[in-house]
Amino acid sequence: MKAFDNYNPITVFIYFASVITIGMFCLNPVTMNPLILFLSLAGAVTTYLIRNRTEGAQSHLFFFVMFILLTVINPLFNHNGVTVLLIINNNPVTLEALLYGAASAAAIIGVIYWFRSFSQIMTSDKLLYILGNISPKFALILSMTLRYVPMFEKQTQKVIQAQRGLGLYSDTDFMSRVRGGTRVFSVMVTWALENGVITSDSMTARGYGITKRTFFSIFKFRRQDIILSAASVILFLIILAGVISGSVNFKFYPEISYAGTTVISVITYIAYGLLAFLPAFTESGEELRWKYLKSRI
């Protein structure tokens, strides 16, 4: 079940803009609160796992190794901090630098996972739906670009196969691959330019630009979209207010210090936790509802 895909693209865009903005805003050294960053990472990974299950499991191992490397590399090059753990070649490895590396790694990987889920949910037709009302010309250019990318790839493979059939393309050695690739690239540039001219003539013949364009969309704004949009905006404003107030400020250097636990900071953490796990709650709730309905059959 992928319940989040059924929401209006505007609603989904508002949600991802809210959760990613907070995650990226907290990359600031003053507001780099590790709890918010790890909530962002946990929410992003949980959302991706619920949607994809075991698909692409190897990528998780890659990001885990990346997390370890980013965590370890920082204290090897950054020696700030007062809590020395060990000394390597007269260079101190401090606890503050190690924790800063872990927080930075959580922030970076969390944002990457958010964008992975975003790219799965926000397909090209949904992006065009959002941009169509804002800038029709830009939406048209984007749609044409998205159309040409797979076309270019398919045509490239056709040209390579034709070149191989004629004995003009070989990948036995480096120089042969360079010569063959250059020849294919030249053919593809000519094809792209010719295709662009044909498309332009076709659009002119169909009267493009003469009158204002109309739009057709299958997406509707329903009650569930209003609820999710309102929840995203309200939680975002609560978190933003907490961050701006300085209640969740966290410093790693020269020593670890934070603003302390207050009512505002606790509310901010809870609000971001709810925001980060909102897709997981939605997906899990839809799955439970589906299982319940199946059991009633």
N, C-alpha and C positions, 0 to 999 in steps of 0.2 A: 504494500500500500504506500502511495506517495501523495498524502493528503495535501501537502503544501503546494503541489503543482496545480491544484484546483482553484487556488486563490487568484484573484485578479492580479495581473502583472504590476499594477501601480502599488497594490498592497504589499506584494512581495518585495518590490524595489524599496519601499519605505522601510520595511523591516531590515533588510540587509544594509541599507544606508545607515540606519540607526546603530545596529550592533557593530558594524565594521568601523564606523566613525569613532565610537567610544574606544574600541580596541586600538585604533591607530593614534588617537589623541593621547592615550596613556603611554605612548612611547616617549613622551617628554620626560627628561630625567627627574623633574619635580613631581609629576603626577604618575610616575611609573609604579603603580601599586601592584605588587605581585599577585595579590588575591584576585583582583579584577582581570589581570592578564591570564591567570590560570583558569579562571571561570570561562573566559573567552575561548581558551584552548579546549577545555573540557566540553563546552557547548558545541563548538565547531566539529570536534571529532565525533561526539555522540550523534549529532545530526547527520554527519556523513555516513557513519556506520549503520544507523537505522535505515537510511535510504538505500545503501548499497550492499549491506550485509557483508559477505566474504569476497565480493567482487573487488579486484584490485588490491588484494591483501598485501602484495609485495611493496606497494607504495607506502604503506604504513611503516614497514621496516625501514625504508629509506628515510622517512621523516623522523623516525626514532633515532636513527644514527645521526641525522642532521642535528637533532636536538642535543645529543650528547656532545657532538663536535663543537657546536656553538657555545655550549656551556663551558667546555674545557678550554677552548681557545682563548676566551676573554681573559681569565686570570694569568695565562701565559704571557700575554702582551700588555695587559693593564695591571699595574702593581699598586694601584691606589687601595686604601683601606688600612685599618689599624689592627685587624685581627689576622695575624700571620699563621697560616696552617703549616707551611713547609717552605723551604728555600731550595731553588733549583738554579745552579750556576750563579749563585749570589743574587738571584732575583726572587723576591718574596712572592709567594702565592697566597693571596688573602681571601678570607671568607666573603668579604664584601664583593670582591671582583667575581668570585664564583657564583654568588647568588644573583649578581647583576647579569652575568652571562645566561643563567637559567631563565631569568625573567625576560631577557631580550629574545631568547630562543622561543619561549612560550608565545610571546607577542607575534613574532614573525611567522611561526608555523600555524598559529591560530588564524591569522589573517589569510594565509594560503589556503587553509581548509575552508574558511568561509567563502572564499572566491571559487573554490572547487564546487561547493554546493550551489553557489550562485550561478555558475556557468551551466550546471545541469538543469536548474529550474528555469532560469531566464533564457529561453531559446530565442532564436532570431526573430520569430514572429511576434514574441512578446516584447522584445526590444523595439521592434518596428511599431507596435501598438502604442508604446509609451512615447516614442519620438515623433510619430506621425502627426499628433496634434500640436506638438511644440514647434517642430521645423520639418515640414513636408519634404523640402528639398534635401535636407540632410538625411531624412529617413529613406528617400529614394536612393541616394548615393550609397548609404549603408546596405540597403537591400541588394543593390547591384553588386557591391563588393562581396557580400556574403555569398551571392550566387556565383560570382566568377571564381572564387577560391576553389570549390570542388570541381568546377568546370575546367579550370586551369590544370589541376592535378590529373584529372582523367585524360585531358588532351595531351599532357606531357607523357603519360604512360603509352598512349597511342603512338606518339612520335618516336619514343624510344623503341617500341616494338617494331615499327616500320623501319627504323634505322638499322636495327639488328637484322631484320629480314633481308635488307639490302647489303649487309656486311659492312655498314659504315659506323656501327657502334660496337665497341668492345670494352670490357672492364677487366681485361687480363692484367694490365699494369696501370700505374698511376698516370703516365702520359696519355695512354689510350682513353682513360676515363676523362681526362681534362679535355682532349680534343672532341670526344663524343659529347660531353656535357656542353661545351661551347657551341657545337653545332645545333644541339637540341635547344639551347637557350635562344639562339638566333631565330630559329623557327618559331619558338613560342612568342617571342617579342612581336614578330610579324603577325602571327595569328591573333594576339591580343589587340594590336592596333586595328587590324582589319575588322575584328569582331566589334570593337568599340565604334567604328564608323558605321557598321551595319546597324547596330543598336540605336545609334543617334538618328540615322535616316528613318528607321522604323518608328521611333517615338515621334519624330516630326510628322510622318505620314499619318499617324493616329491622332494628331492634333494636341500633343502634349504642350502644356503651357498656355493654351488659348484661353481657357476658363479655369475657375477655381476647382481643385480636385475634390472629389468626394471620397469617403472612407467607409470600409465595411469591416466590422470586427465581430468575432464570436464571443468576445469577453464581456461579461456583465459584472456590474458592481452590486454585490449582494450583501445581506446583513452580516454574514461571517467576515466579509471583507472590511466592513465598517468597524466591526469589533476588533479585528486584528490590527487594523491601521491605528485605531484609537489607543489600543494597548501599547503598540510600539512607540507612538509619539509620547504618550504619558510617561512610560518607563524611561524613555530617552531623556525627557526633560527633568525627571527626578534625578537620574544619574548625572546629567550635566550640571544641575544645581549643586549636587554633592561634590563634584570634582572642582567646580569653580570656587566653592566655599572653602576649599583647602582641607576639608575633613578627611579626605583619603590620601593626602600627600604622603609620599614615602621617599626617603632618601637613602641611597646606598653608601655614598662617600661623604666625608672620610670615614664615617661610621654609620651603622644602620640606625635610622631614626624615623619615626612616623608620627602623625598628628594625634594618635591615640584613638581609643574606641569610644565613640560618642553615638548618640541616637541617630544623628545625620549620617555618620559613616555606616552604621548597621543597615539603615534604610537603603543607602546607596548600594551596598553589597547585595542585599536581597533583591533590589530592583534589577541590578545587572544579571544576577543569577536567573531571575525569571525571564529576562529578555534573551539571555544566551541559550536557555533551554526551551524557549517557546516553540521552535519547530519540533523538538523532540517530544514535548507534551502533545502537540497537535498530531504528529505521526502515530505516537503510541495510543492516544485516545481513539483515533480513527481505526487503528488495527484492532483494539479491544471491541469497538463497536461492530466491526466486520465479523469478528469471531462470534460475538453474541448473536448477531442476525443469522449466521450460519447454523448456530446451535438450535435456533428456533424453527429451522426448516424441517 
